Amino acid sequence: MTKPFSERAGEIFDKAGDYEDKTGRAPTAKDLARLTGRSLEEVHFILHRMVDHGVLVMIPSAYDERYAVDDEEKLETLPTPEQEPSFGQARAERDEAISRQVDKISERFKDGYVDEDKQKTFADVAARLAGKGEKKANPLDGEIPAPAPTAKPGRDELFDKLSRELAGKGEKKINPLDALTKKKS
């Protein structure tokens, strides 16, 4: 005969606390399955119920989730799977909560609710786009120096320089290959 859900959850809770005390770190589901002799699927099922109820906290890690003790008192109020709502009931509760939230939002807009901070921000942006608002300096402009003007030779100057070089009247440059061949001979 299988143990009741509350006993199985209590056993896993005790083993998690013992493991944490001995090793200094929270156990994984595999650790708890090994310690309790239960299947990994059953341990996952119980662990997730305990996390949802706030008894344990799930800590994501690089390879596997770890489960640390969060609130021991909530273990005694942990509902059994039979006490949990059915899928249809859970869906109806969720739909009802969404409906209440939508009604609350529509009430705010029906009453003419205005967020003054947002309205001020929108007006400021609109004024700046229209060129009427306060101009703020770009903080990046102060940190980047303006490029120094460079003197670029004009087209005529380049043409004159090239013409002088071709005519042999310009500055004569030594060809590095000529220097290498002269040394060999």
MIKOL-972860 format. One line per field, with one value per residue: residue number from 1; residue in three letters; x, y, z of N, C-alpha, C in turn. Coordinates in Angstrom, 1 decimal. Last residue first. Layout:
N
pos = NUM	...
code = ALA	...
nx = X	...
ny = Y	...
nz = Z	...
cax = X	...
cay = Y	...
caz = Z	...
cx = X	...
cy = Y	...
cz = Z	...
END
This chain:
185
pos = 185	184	183	182	181	180	179	178	177	176	175	174	173	172	171	170	169	168	167	166	165	164	163	162	161	160	159	158	157	156	155	154	153	152	151	150	149	148	147	146	145	144	143	142	141	140	139	138	137	136	135	134	133	132	131	130	129	128	127	126	125	124	123	122	121	120	119	118	117	116	115	114	113	112	111	110	109	108	107	106	105	104	103	102	101	100	99	98	97	96	95	94	93	92	91	90	89	88	87	86	85	84	83	82	81	80	79	78	77	76	75	74	73	72	71	70	69	68	67	66	65	64	63	62	61	60	59	58	57	56	55	54	53	52	51	50	49	48	47	46	45	44	43	42	41	40	39	38	37	36	35	34	33	32	31	30	29	28	27	26	25	24	23	22	21	20	19	18	17	16	15	14	13	12	11	10	9	8	7	6	5	4	3	2	1
code = SER	LYS	LYS	LYS	THR	LEU	ALA	ASP	LEU	PRO	ASN	ILE	LYS	LYS	GLU	GLY	LYS	GLY	ALA	LEU	GLU	ARG	SER	LEU	LYS	ASP	PHE	LEU	GLU	ASP	ARG	GLY	PRO	LYS	ALA	THR	PRO	ALA	PRO	ALA	PRO	ILE	GLU	GLY	ASP	LEU	PRO	ASN	ALA	LYS	LYS	GLU	GLY	LYS	GLY	ALA	LEU	ARG	ALA	ALA	VAL	ASP	ALA	PHE	THR	LYS	GLN	LYS	ASP	GLU	ASP	VAL	TYR	GLY	ASP	LYS	PHE	ARG	GLU	SER	ILE	LYS	ASP	VAL	GLN	ARG	SER	ILE	ALA	GLU	ASP	ARG	GLU	ALA	ARG	ALA	GLN	GLY	PHE	SER	PRO	GLU	GLN	GLU	PRO	THR	PRO	LEU	THR	GLU	LEU	LYS	GLU	GLU	ASP	ASP	VAL	ALA	TYR	ARG	GLU	ASP	TYR	ALA	SER	PRO	ILE	MET	VAL	LEU	VAL	GLY	HIS	ASP	VAL	MET	ARG	HIS	LEU	ILE	PHE	HIS	VAL	GLU	GLU	LEU	SER	ARG	GLY	THR	LEU	ARG	ALA	LEU	ASP	LYS	ALA	THR	PRO	ALA	ARG	GLY	THR	LYS	ASP	GLU	TYR	ASP	GLY	ALA	LYS	ASP	PHE	ILE	GLU	GLY	ALA	ARG	GLU	SER	PHE	PRO	LYS	THR	MET
nx = 75.8	74.3	73.7	72.0	69.6	68.8	68.2	66.0	64.1	63.4	64.0	63.8	62.3	62.6	60.3	60.2	61.1	60.3	57.8	56.5	56.6	55.0	52.5	52.0	51.7	49.5	47.5	47.4	46.4	43.9	42.5	44.0	44.8	43.2	43.8	41.3	40.2	39.6	36.5	35.8	35.8	33.3	32.1	29.9	28.1	26.9	24.8	23.3	21.4	18.0	15.8	12.4	10.3	9.8	10.0	8.4	9.7	9.3	6.5	6.4	7.8	6.1	3.8	4.7	5.2	2.7	1.4	2.9	2.1	-0.7	-2.8	-6.2	-9.4	-12.1	-13.6	-12.8	-10.3	-11.0	-12.7	-10.9	-9.5	-11.4	-12.1	-9.7	-9.7	-12.0	-11.1	-9.0	-10.5	-12.0	-10.1	-9.1	-11.4	-11.7	-9.3	-9.8	-12.0	-10.8	-8.9	-9.8	-7.8	-6.7	-7.3	-5.9	-3.2	-3.4	-1.8	0.0	0.1	2.6	4.3	4.5	6.6	8.9	9.8	12.2	14.9	15.6	16.6	17.9	18.0	21.1	23.2	23.3	20.2	17.5	15.9	12.8	11.9	9.1	6.6	5.0	3.4	5.2	6.9	5.3	4.8	7.4	7.9	6.0	7.0	9.7	9.1	7.9	10.1	12.0	10.7	12.4	14.4	15.3	17.8	17.2	15.5	17.3	19.0	17.3	16.6	19.3	19.7	21.8	24.7	25.9	25.8	24.1	22.0	20.9	20.1	18.1	16.2	15.5	14.4	12.1	10.8	10.3	8.5	6.4	5.5	4.6	2.6	0.8	-0.1	0.3	2.0	0.5	0.9
ny = 43.6	43.8	46.5	47.0	45.7	47.3	49.7	49.0	48.6	51.1	54.0	57.2	59.9	63.3	65.8	66.8	66.6	64.6	64.5	63.1	65.1	67.1	65.7	65.4	68.1	68.8	67.1	68.0	70.6	70.1	69.0	69.8	68.1	68.9	69.5	68.9	70.0	67.5	66.6	67.1	64.5	63.4	64.3	65.9	64.2	62.6	64.0	66.6	69.0	69.7	72.2	72.3	72.6	73.1	71.2	69.1	67.4	68.8	68.4	65.6	65.3	66.7	65.1	62.7	63.5	64.2	61.7	60.3	61.7	61.3	59.2	59.3	58.1	58.2	56.0	54.2	53.4	52.0	50.0	48.5	47.3	45.8	44.0	42.6	41.3	39.7	38.0	36.7	35.3	33.7	32.1	30.8	29.3	27.7	26.2	24.8	23.3	21.7	20.3	20.5	21.6	19.4	17.3	15.2	15.9	17.8	20.9	21.7	22.5	21.6	23.1	25.6	25.5	25.7	27.1	26.2	24.2	23.8	22.0	22.6	21.5	21.0	22.5	25.1	25.7	27.3	26.2	26.4	25.9	24.5	25.5	26.7	25.4	24.9	23.2	21.0	20.2	19.6	17.3	15.5	15.1	14.3	11.8	10.4	10.4	8.9	6.8	6.4	6.4	8.6	9.1	9.2	11.4	13.4	13.4	14.2	16.7	17.9	19.8	22.6	22.2	21.1	18.4	18.2	20.0	19.0	16.5	17.2	18.5	16.4	14.6	16.1	16.2	13.6	13.1	14.9	13.6	11.2	12.2	13.4	11.1	8.0	5.1	2.2	-1.2
nz = -57.9	-55.6	-55.3	-57.4	-56.5	-54.4	-55.5	-57.1	-55.2	-54.2	-56.0	-54.8	-56.3	-57.0	-57.5	-60.9	-63.5	-65.1	-66.0	-64.0	-62.0	-63.1	-63.2	-60.4	-59.7	-61.2	-60.1	-57.5	-58.0	-59.1	-57.0	-53.9	-50.9	-47.9	-44.7	-42.3	-39.2	-36.7	-35.4	-32.0	-29.6	-27.5	-25.3	-26.0	-27.3	-25.4	-24.4	-26.2	-24.5	-25.3	-25.7	-25.0	-27.9	-30.5	-32.5	-32.6	-30.9	-28.5	-28.2	-27.9	-25.5	-23.8	-24.0	-22.9	-20.3	-19.4	-19.5	-17.6	-15.3	-15.2	-16.6	-16.1	-16.4	-17.0	-16.3	-18.2	-17.4	-15.1	-16.1	-17.6	-15.5	-14.3	-16.3	-16.5	-14.0	-14.1	-16.2	-15.0	-13.0	-14.7	-15.9	-13.5	-12.8	-15.1	-14.9	-12.5	-13.3	-15.3	-13.8	-10.3	-7.5	-4.9	-3.3	-4.5	-3.9	-0.9	0.1	3.0	5.5	6.4	4.9	5.9	7.8	6.3	3.5	2.0	1.1	-2.4	-5.1	-8.4	-11.7	-13.5	-14.6	-13.5	-11.8	-10.1	-7.3	-5.9	-2.5	-0.7	-0.1	-1.9	-3.7	-5.8	-4.4	-4.1	-6.7	-7.4	-5.8	-6.7	-9.4	-8.9	-7.6	-9.7	-11.5	-10.2	-7.6	-4.4	-2.5	-1.3	-2.5	-5.2	-5.2	-4.4	-6.6	-8.6	-7.9	-5.7	-2.6	-1.8	0.3	2.4	3.1	5.4	5.0	2.7	3.5	5.4	3.7	2.0	3.8	4.6	2.1	1.7	3.8	3.2	0.9	2.0	3.7	1.9	0.4	2.1	0.6	-0.8	0.0
cax = 76.7	74.7	74.6	73.3	70.4	69.2	69.3	67.3	64.6	64.2	63.3	64.7	62.3	62.9	61.1	59.7	61.4	61.6	58.7	56.7	57.3	56.4	53.2	52.2	52.7	50.7	47.8	47.8	47.7	44.9	42.7	43.0	45.2	43.3	44.0	42.6	40.1	40.4	37.6	35.5	36.4	33.9	33.2	31.0	28.8	28.0	26.0	23.6	22.6	19.0	16.8	13.8	10.7	9.4	11.0	7.9	9.6	10.7	7.1	5.7	8.3	7.5	3.7	4.2	6.3	3.7	0.9	2.9	3.5	-0.1	-1.5	-5.1	-8.1	-11.2	-13.7	-14.2	-10.4	-10.0	-13.2	-11.9	-8.8	-10.7	-13.1	-10.1	-8.6	-11.9	-12.3	-8.7	-9.4	-12.7	-10.9	-8.2	-10.8	-12.7	-9.5	-8.6	-12.1	-12.0	-8.5	-9.6	-8.9	-6.4	-7.8	-7.3	-3.7	-3.2	-3.0	0.1	-1.1	1.4	4.3	3.6	5.2	8.5	9.0	11.8	13.8	16.0	15.4	18.1	17.4	19.8	22.9	23.8	21.6	18.0	17.1	13.6	12.2	10.5	7.3	5.9	2.8	4.0	7.4	5.8	3.6	6.7	8.7	5.9	5.6	9.4	9.8	7.2	8.9	12.3	11.0	11.2	14.1	14.0	17.7	18.1	15.0	16.1	19.5	17.9	15.6	18.6	19.7	20.5	24.0	26.0	26.6	25.4	22.8	21.4	21.1	19.3	16.9	16.1	15.6	13.2	11.2	11.1	9.8	7.2	6.0	5.6	3.7	1.4	0.7	-0.5	1.8	1.4	0.0
cay = 43.7	42.5	45.8	47.6	45.2	45.8	49.6	49.5	47.4	50.2	52.7	56.0	59.0	62.0	65.1	66.6	67.9	64.5	65.2	62.5	63.8	67.4	66.2	64.2	67.2	69.5	67.0	66.7	70.5	70.8	68.2	69.9	68.8	68.0	70.1	68.5	70.1	68.6	66.2	67.4	65.7	63.1	63.4	66.5	65.2	62.0	63.8	65.2	68.6	69.1	71.4	72.6	72.2	74.2	72.2	70.3	67.1	68.7	69.8	66.3	64.7	67.1	66.5	62.7	63.0	65.2	62.8	59.9	61.6	62.6	59.1	59.9	58.0	59.2	57.2	54.8	54.2	53.1	51.0	49.2	48.2	46.8	44.9	43.4	42.3	40.8	38.9	37.5	36.3	34.6	32.9	31.6	30.3	28.6	27.0	25.7	24.3	22.5	21.1	19.8	21.8	20.4	18.6	15.1	16.0	16.6	20.1	21.3	22.9	21.0	21.7	25.4	25.5	24.4	27.4	27.6	24.4	24.2	22.3	22.2	22.3	20.5	21.1	24.8	25.7	26.8	27.1	25.8	26.9	24.5	24.7	27.5	25.8	25.7	24.5	21.7	20.6	20.7	18.6	16.0	15.5	15.5	12.9	10.7	11.0	10.3	7.1	6.6	5.1	8.1	9.0	8.1	10.1	13.0	13.1	12.8	15.7	17.8	18.6	22.0	22.7	22.5	18.8	17.4	20.1	20.4	16.6	16.5	19.3	17.6	14.2	15.7	17.5	14.3	12.3	15.0	15.0	11.2	11.5	14.2	12.2	9.1	6.1	3.4	0.0
caz = -59.0	-56.1	-54.3	-57.4	-57.7	-54.2	-54.5	-57.7	-56.0	-53.4	-56.1	-55.0	-55.3	-57.5	-56.5	-59.6	-62.7	-64.5	-66.8	-65.3	-61.8	-62.8	-64.4	-61.3	-59.1	-61.4	-61.6	-57.8	-57.4	-59.9	-58.2	-54.9	-52.1	-49.0	-46.0	-43.0	-40.6	-37.2	-36.3	-33.4	-30.1	-28.8	-25.1	-25.2	-28.1	-26.2	-23.5	-26.2	-25.1	-24.3	-26.4	-24.5	-26.6	-29.5	-32.4	-33.3	-32.3	-29.0	-28.3	-29.1	-26.8	-23.9	-24.4	-24.3	-21.1	-19.4	-20.3	-19.0	-15.7	-15.5	-15.9	-16.9	-15.7	-17.5	-15.4	-18.3	-18.6	-15.0	-15.2	-18.3	-16.4	-13.5	-15.8	-17.6	-14.3	-13.1	-16.4	-16.2	-12.6	-13.8	-16.7	-14.3	-11.9	-14.8	-16.1	-12.6	-12.2	-15.6	-14.9	-11.6	-8.4	-6.0	-2.9	-4.5	-5.3	-1.6	-0.3	1.6	4.8	7.0	4.7	4.8	8.3	6.9	4.6	2.1	2.1	-1.0	-4.3	-7.0	-10.7	-13.0	-15.1	-14.9	-11.9	-11.4	-7.7	-6.9	-3.6	-1.2	0.9	-1.2	-2.5	-6.1	-4.9	-2.9	-5.8	-8.1	-5.6	-5.4	-9.1	-9.6	-6.9	-8.5	-11.9	-10.5	-9.0	-5.2	-3.2	-0.8	-1.0	-4.7	-5.7	-3.6	-5.3	-8.7	-7.9	-7.0	-3.5	-2.0	-0.9	2.3	2.0	5.3	6.2	2.7	2.4	5.8	4.8	1.4	3.1	5.6	2.8	0.7	3.7	4.4	0.8	0.9	4.2	2.9	-0.2	1.7	1.7	-0.9	0.0
cx = 78.0	75.8	75.1	74.2	71.8	70.0	69.7	68.4	65.9	64.7	64.1	63.8	63.1	63.0	61.3	60.7	60.9	62.0	60.1	57.7	57.5	57.2	54.7	52.9	53.1	51.9	49.2	48.2	48.2	46.3	43.9	43.4	44.1	43.8	44.2	42.6	41.4	40.3	38.3	36.7	36.0	34.5	33.9	32.2	30.0	28.8	27.2	24.9	22.8	20.2	17.8	14.7	12.1	9.9	10.8	8.9	9.2	10.6	8.5	6.3	7.7	8.1	5.1	4.2	5.9	4.8	1.9	2.5	3.7	1.3	-0.8	-3.8	-7.0	-9.9	-12.8	-14.3	-11.8	-10.2	-12.3	-12.6	-9.8	-10.1	-12.5	-11.2	-9.0	-10.8	-12.3	-9.9	-9.1	-11.7	-11.6	-9.0	-9.9	-12.2	-10.6	-8.8	-11.0	-12.1	-9.6	-9.2	-8.7	-7.6	-7.6	-8.0	-5.2	-3.7	-2.6	-1.1	-1.0	0.1	3.0	3.4	4.2	7.1	8.4	10.9	13.5	14.8	15.8	16.9	17.7	19.3	21.5	23.3	22.0	19.6	17.6	14.7	13.1	10.6	8.8	6.7	3.7	3.3	6.2	6.4	4.2	5.5	8.0	6.7	5.5	8.0	9.6	7.8	8.0	11.0	11.3	11.7	12.8	13.7	16.4	18.0	15.9	15.5	18.4	18.5	16.2	17.5	19.0	20.5	22.7	25.4	26.8	26.3	24.2	22.3	21.7	20.4	18.1	16.8	16.3	14.5	12.3	11.6	10.8	8.5	6.9	6.3	4.9	2.7	1.5	0.5	1.0	1.0	0.9
cy = 44.3	42.6	44.5	46.9	45.8	45.3	48.2	49.4	47.8	48.9	51.7	54.8	57.8	61.0	63.7	66.0	67.8	65.7	65.2	63.2	63.1	66.1	66.4	64.6	66.0	68.6	67.7	66.5	69.0	70.6	68.8	69.1	68.8	68.7	69.1	69.1	69.7	68.7	67.5	67.1	65.9	64.4	63.1	65.6	65.8	63.1	63.2	64.9	67.1	68.7	70.9	71.6	72.6	73.8	73.3	71.4	68.2	68.3	69.7	67.7	65.4	66.6	67.0	64.2	63.1	64.8	63.9	61.0	61.2	62.6	60.4	59.8	58.5	59.2	58.3	56.0	54.9	54.0	52.2	50.3	49.1	47.8	46.1	44.4	43.1	41.8	40.0	38.5	37.2	35.7	34.0	32.6	31.3	29.7	28.1	26.7	25.3	23.6	22.1	20.8	21.0	20.5	19.6	16.5	15.9	16.7	18.8	20.4	22.5	21.4	21.1	23.9	25.3	24.4	26.1	27.9	25.8	24.4	22.6	22.7	21.8	21.5	20.6	23.5	25.2	26.8	26.5	26.7	26.2	25.6	24.7	26.8	26.6	26.2	25.4	23.0	21.4	21.2	19.8	17.3	16.1	16.0	14.2	11.8	11.4	11.1	8.6	6.9	5.2	6.8	8.4	8.0	8.9	11.7	12.7	12.4	14.3	16.8	18.8	20.8	22.0	23.1	20.3	18.0	19.4	20.6	18.0	16.6	18.6	18.4	15.5	15.4	17.2	15.6	13.1	14.3	15.3	12.6	11.4	13.5	13.0	10.2	7.3	4.4	1.2
cz = -58.6	-57.1	-54.8	-56.4	-57.8	-55.3	-54.3	-56.8	-56.7	-54.1	-55.2	-55.0	-55.7	-56.3	-56.9	-58.6	-61.3	-63.7	-66.3	-66.2	-63.1	-62.7	-64.2	-62.6	-59.9	-60.9	-61.8	-59.2	-57.6	-59.3	-59.1	-56.1	-53.2	-50.2	-47.0	-44.3	-41.3	-38.7	-36.7	-34.2	-31.6	-29.4	-26.4	-25.1	-27.3	-27.0	-24.3	-25.4	-25.1	-25.1	-25.3	-25.1	-26.2	-28.1	-31.4	-33.2	-33.1	-30.5	-28.9	-29.3	-28.0	-25.2	-24.6	-24.8	-22.6	-20.4	-20.5	-19.9	-17.2	-15.9	-16.2	-16.0	-16.6	-16.8	-15.9	-17.4	-18.7	-16.2	-15.1	-17.4	-17.2	-14.4	-15.0	-17.2	-15.5	-13.5	-15.4	-16.4	-13.8	-13.4	-15.9	-15.2	-12.6	-13.8	-15.8	-13.8	-12.3	-14.6	-15.3	-12.6	-9.7	-6.9	-4.0	-4.1	-5.4	-3.0	-1.0	1.1	3.3	6.3	5.2	4.5	7.2	7.3	5.2	3.3	2.2	-0.2	-2.8	-6.2	-9.3	-11.9	-14.7	-15.4	-13.3	-11.3	-9.0	-7.3	-4.6	-2.2	0.6	-0.1	-1.6	-4.8	-5.2	-3.3	-4.6	-7.3	-6.2	-5.2	-7.7	-9.3	-7.6	-7.7	-10.7	-10.8	-9.2	-6.7	-4.1	-1.5	-0.5	-3.2	-5.2	-4.0	-4.4	-7.3	-7.9	-6.9	-4.8	-2.9	-1.1	1.0	1.8	4.2	6.1	3.9	2.5	4.8	5.3	2.5	2.5	4.9	3.8	1.4	2.8	4.4	2.0	0.8	3.2	3.5	0.8	1.2	1.2	0.2	0.0
END
